[in-house]
Amino acid sequence: MYNNILHKALVLKPNVSNAGCQLLQGLLQKDRKHRLGAKDDFLELKSHAFFSPINWDDLTAKKIIPPFVPSLSGPVDLQYFDTEFTQLPITNSLQNSDSVLVTSSVREAAGAFPGFSYGPPADDAFL
């Protein structure tokens, strides 16, 4: 599996649209410098053909009616989440380690993919 991730070409099902294929290929580029969004961040994604039907101004202004509105009994209603996830223990989501902010998902991924490592690049300013 690791070898395939690192070295094999992405294979998509034939029912994916051309714009969808281009989006996935762009997001899953092995070299992060060539990945979709690496140059102009979200602006590059917004302008992709896959998202051309979206009126971003209307979306930001919440003028677009969502295709599905869940019927919830309150702010903690979890009926649309699988119990596989809702019964997991709650862990701290952020932790400082060697003056680097590390999320629990990064720690979990490190355990799931031994021999691989990931840390946000130093030039990322999203935190």
Secondary structure, 3 states (H helix, E strand, C coil): CHHHHHHCCCCCCCCCCHHHHHHHHHHCCCCHHHCCCCCCHHHHHHCCHHHCCCCHHHHHCCCCCCCCCCCCCCCCCCCCCCHHHHCCCCCCCEEEECCEEEEHHHHHHHHHCCCCCCCCCCCCCCC
